[in-house]
Amino acid sequence: MTIENPVKRLLMTVTQGVYVVGVGDDGLQNAFTASSVMQVSIQPPMLALAVNPGNASYPLLVESGVFAVTVLRQDQCALADFFGNRSARDENKLRTVPWHAAPSGAPILEEGLSYLDCRVVSKHPAGDHVMILAEITGGDFLHSHATHSHTRPLRYDQVGDMDGSDELLPDHLGIPGADTP
Ligand SMILES: Cc1cc2nc3c(=O)[nH]c(=O)nc-3n(C[C@H](O)[C@H](O)[C@H](O)COP(=O)(O)O)c2cc1C
């Protein structure tokens, strides 16, 4: 797949993973694909997640104050596509995929590589997303696979333009209308 947008090509050099974030605790649960996830603190272990507040998952995440990040394997592009291009507004995505609840109650995909259970600490506006800071309260590998290539984590640069950001990103950086001297 050819990426046309030069800003998208540039941003793809920033290494990110591709995850499925499970939200909600008892009763109402959902999950969505996210690439904007990073570890931000060592002591205590903390993680940052950027969420589009327009996602059906957002109110569930904020109300429950917990989420669980399933790390996808390199052969799980189809799962990233499924959870990232469909919405709980139209269907129950968790109905067709095996999952169980993390200790927090948030859903974990059973076929993933590993998971991190998280508790929200604070929220910060971040452009068209909201940056969620969370403490990592638990986590583990989901299978005792040997280190084959398919057990490596899926990377954002491996999924092409699955999220459609090629078209959404500006085609140049800087202040609109301002010329570089
Ligand atoms: C590869 C990929 C990465 C994505 N990364 C994010 C992300 O970091 N944050 C986010 O809010 N949405 C992200 N999305 C979009 C959501 O997964 C998508 O809007 C999803 O349909 C929301 O589901 P929901 O409405 O059921 O919550 C990504 C989608 C894809 C395909």
The ligand as an SDF file (V2000), in Angstrom:
LIG
                    3D

 31 33  0  0  0  0  0  0  0  0999 V2000
   -4.6730    1.0380   13.2700 C   0  0  0  0  0  0  0  0  0  0  0  0
   -5.6810    1.8830   14.0250 C   0  0  0  0  0  0  0  0  0  0  0  0
   -5.2580    2.6870   15.0840 C   0  0  0  0  0  0  0  0  0  0  0  0
   -6.1850    3.4560   15.8070 C   0  0  0  0  0  0  0  0  0  0  0  0
   -5.7370    4.1960   16.8630 N   0  0  0  0  0  0  0  0  0  0  0  0
   -6.6350    4.8790   17.6160 C   0  0  0  0  0  0  0  0  0  0  0  0
   -6.2050    5.5720   18.7830 C   0  0  0  0  0  0  0  0  0  0  0  0
   -5.0130    5.5500   19.1520 O   0  0  0  0  0  0  0  0  0  0  0  0
   -7.1490    6.2310   19.5140 N   0  0  0  0  0  0  0  0  0  0  0  0
   -8.4750    6.2490   19.1570 C   0  0  0  0  0  0  0  0  0  0  0  0
   -9.2870    6.8720   19.8610 O   0  0  0  0  0  0  0  0  0  0  0  0
   -8.9150    5.6050   18.0560 N   0  0  0  0  0  0  0  0  0  0  0  0
   -8.0230    4.9150   17.2960 C   0  0  0  0  0  0  0  0  0  0  0  0
   -8.4520    4.2200   16.1920 N   0  0  0  0  0  0  0  0  0  0  0  0
   -9.8600    4.3340   15.7790 C   0  0  0  0  0  0  0  0  0  0  0  0
  -10.8380    3.4860   16.6060 C   0  0  0  0  0  0  0  0  0  0  0  0
  -10.3520    2.1740   16.7960 O   0  0  0  0  0  0  0  0  0  0  0  0
  -12.1750    3.4380   15.8420 C   0  0  0  0  0  0  0  0  0  0  0  0
  -12.6970    4.7360   15.7430 O   0  0  0  0  0  0  0  0  0  0  0  0
  -13.1910    2.4770   16.4430 C   0  0  0  0  0  0  0  0  0  0  0  0
  -14.1950    2.2290   15.4750 O   0  0  0  0  0  0  0  0  0  0  0  0
  -13.8680    3.0080   17.7110 C   0  0  0  0  0  0  0  0  0  0  0  0
  -14.7530    2.0230   18.1640 O   0  0  0  0  0  0  0  0  0  0  0  0
  -15.9810    2.3370   19.1720 P   0  0  0  0  0  0  0  0  0  0  0  0
  -16.8140    3.4230   18.5090 O   0  0  0  0  0  0  0  0  0  0  0  0
  -16.6850    1.0220   19.2740 O   0  0  0  0  0  0  0  0  0  0  0  0
  -15.3610    2.8050   20.4360 O   0  0  0  0  0  0  0  0  0  0  0  0
   -7.5550    3.4380   15.4490 C   0  0  0  0  0  0  0  0  0  0  0  0
   -7.9890    2.6390   14.3810 C   0  0  0  0  0  0  0  0  0  0  0  0
   -7.0620    1.8580   13.6790 C   0  0  0  0  0  0  0  0  0  0  0  0
   -7.5510    0.9910   12.5460 C   0  0  0  0  0  0  0  0  0  0  0  0
  1  2  1  0
  2  3  1  0
  2 30  2  0
  3  4  2  0
  4  5  1  0
  4 28  1  0
  5  6  2  0
  6  7  1  0
  6 13  1  0
  7  8  2  0
  7  9  1  0
  9 10  1  0
 10 11  2  0
 10 12  1  0
 12 13  2  0
 13 14  1  0
 14 15  1  0
 14 28  1  0
 15 16  1  0
 16 17  1  0
 16 18  1  0
 18 19  1  0
 18 20  1  0
 20 21  1  0
 20 22  1  0
 22 23  1  0
 23 24  1  0
 24 25  2  0
 24 26  1  0
 24 27  1  0
 28 29  2  0
 29 30  1  0
 30 31  1  0
M  END
$$$$
